[in-house]
Amino acid sequence: MSGMMKKMSENILDKFSMDFLRNQVLKNAYGNDDTLIAKTDPRVLLVWYLFFAVVPWFMNDLVFLLGCFLLVAVTTIMARVAGLVLVLFGLGVFSQTGYLFVVSLLFGGNTETIVPLLVLTLKVATVSLASITVFSGLDPDRLSNGLMWYGCPEKLSFSISYAYRMLPMLMEEFQNVLLSYRLRGNAPDSKGVMGKIRYLIYQVKVIIHSFYPLMLNTAKRSRTTVEALEIKGYRYAAVNKEVKKMKLSSLKVTYNDMLFAAVSFLWIAVVVLVMVMI
C-alpha cells in the first residue's frame, strides 16, 4: 500500500513540471477559441463582468449571492478554464475562509460565524469566477478590442493583450535559467527525510537566485518586441481613427450574445424574486 502511494506521488510530481505549467498557461490564454464564452462579443461580456464584479460587494443576502455564484460557476465551466487556474482559485478562496473560521473560534467565536464567513466567501468566489470567465475564457485580442471600443486608452488595451503573450515567454525563460543553474550546481542527495529537506532548501535557493537573470533576460526580449512594434508603426496606428475603426470592425453583437445576456438577466431576476419571497 505504501509503495503504491509512493508511486502515485512520484507520478504527480513528474507531471507537475515547468512544461506542464507553461502548457496550462497557453491553454488558458489561447486554447478555448471554440467555447461559447470565447465567441461572445467582448463588449457584452465586459458589461456582464462589471455587474458580477461590483454588485455582489453591496449585497449581503445569502440567496442572492448563492444564485450569482451558481451562474458564474456555470459560465466558468462553459469557458473551459484550465484546471490549474481552478485549483489555485479553490486553494486561495476556501483556505482563506477556513483560516478565518479557525481564528474566529480561537478568539471566542462560535458556529454563528459560519453565515458571515459564507457570505464573504460567496462574494469573493463570485467576483473571482466572473474574472476567470472573462479574462481566461476570452481571447486576449478580442478582450483588448472590447476595452478599446469602450474608450480605454490604447496603451492599456495593448498592455493586457501583450501580458498574455509575455506569460509563456516568461515561464520559458524561467525554465532556461533554472536549467542553467542546475547544470552548474551540485544538488544534494534527496534520500531520507533530511535529504528531502536539504533538497527543498536547495530548490528554493535556486529559484531565488534565478529572479534577477530572469528579469534581465525578459527585459531584453521585451525591448526587442517593442522595437519591432515601433518599426511597424504601432504608436501611429494606436491613435489613428481609421486604423482603430478597421480593428474594431470585427466586433458584432449576434443572436447568441443577446441570448447569453437575456439568460443571465432572467436568472438574476428569478433569484431576486426568490429573495423577496423568502
KAQUI-V730112 format. One record per pair of residues at least 4 apart in sequence whose ideal C-beta (glycine too) atoms are under 7 Angstrom apart, sorted by the first residue. I is the first residue (numbers start at 0). GAP is how many residues later the second one is. If there is no record, write none. Layout:
I/GAP
I/GAP
//
This chain:
0/4
1/4
2/4
3/4
4/4
5/4
6/4
7/4
8/4
9/4
10/4
11/4
14/5
15/4
17/4
17/153
17/157
18/4
19/4
20/4
20/150
21/4
21/146
21/149
21/150
22/4
23/4
23/58
23/60
24/4
24/142
24/143
24/146
25/4
25/5
25/142
26/4
26/55
27/53
27/54
27/57
27/108
28/111
28/135
31/6
31/47
31/48
31/105
32/5
32/106
33/4
34/43
34/44
34/45
34/102
35/4
35/42
36/38
36/41
36/42
36/96
36/100
36/101
37/99
37/100
37/101
38/217
39/4
39/5
39/216
39/217
39/220
40/4
40/210
40/211
40/212
40/213
40/216
41/4
41/96
41/100
41/101
41/103
41/104
41/209
42/4
42/103
42/106
42/208
43/4
43/209
43/213
43/216
43/217
44/4
44/89
44/93
45/4
45/100
45/104
46/4
47/4
47/213
47/216
48/4
48/81
48/85
49/4
50/4
51/4
51/16
51/20
51/74
51/75
51/78
52/74
52/77
52/78
54/4
55/9
55/12
55/67
55/70
55/71
56/66
58/5
58/6
59/59
60/4
60/214
61/4
61/56
61/57
62/4
62/208
62/211
62/212
62/215
63/4
63/207
63/208
63/211
64/4
64/54
64/57
64/58
64/61
65/4
65/56
66/4
66/200
66/204
67/4
67/58
68/4
68/53
68/56
68/57
69/4
70/4
70/193
70/196
71/4
71/54
71/57
71/58
71/61
72/4
72/56
73/4
74/4
74/58
75/5
75/53
75/56
75/57
78/54
78/57
78/58
80/4
80/5
80/51
80/55
80/56
82/4
83/4
84/4
84/47
84/51
85/4
86/4
87/4
88/4
88/39
88/43
89/4
90/4
91/4
92/4
92/28
92/31
92/32
92/35
93/4
94/4
95/4
96/4
96/20
96/24
97/4
98/4
99/4
99/17
100/4
100/12
100/16
101/4
102/4
103/5
103/9
104/4
108/4
112/4
113/4
114/4
115/4
116/4
117/4
118/4
119/4
120/4
121/4
122/4
123/4
124/4
125/4
126/4
127/4
128/4
129/4
130/4
131/4
132/4
133/4
134/8
137/4
137/5
138/4
139/4
139/20
139/21
139/24
140/4
140/20
141/4
142/4
142/17
143/4
143/13
143/14
143/16
143/17
144/4
144/102
144/103
144/106
145/4
146/5
146/9
146/10
146/13
147/4
147/6
147/9
147/96
147/100
148/99
148/102
151/4
151/5
153/4
153/84
153/85
154/4
155/4
156/4
157/4
157/80
158/4
161/4
162/4
164/4
165/4
166/4
167/4
168/4
168/52
169/4
169/48
170/4
171/4
172/4
172/41
172/44
172/45
173/4
173/36
173/40
174/4
175/4
176/4
176/33
176/36
176/37
177/4
177/28
177/32
178/4
179/4
180/4
180/25
180/28
180/29
181/5
184/21
186/12
186/15
187/7
187/10
187/11
187/14
188/6
189/5
189/6
189/9
190/4
191/4
192/4
193/4
194/4
195/4
196/4
197/4
198/4
199/4
200/4
201/4
202/4
203/4
204/4
205/4
209/4
210/4
211/4
212/4
213/4
214/4
215/4
216/4
217/4
218/4
219/4
220/4
221/4
222/4
223/4
224/4
225/4
226/4
227/4
228/5
229/4
229/5
232/4
233/4
235/4
236/6
239/4
240/4
241/4
242/4
243/4
244/4
252/4
252/5
254/4
255/4
256/4
257/4
258/4
259/4
260/4
261/4
262/4
263/4
264/4
265/4
266/4
267/4
268/4
269/4
270/4
271/4
272/4
273/4
//
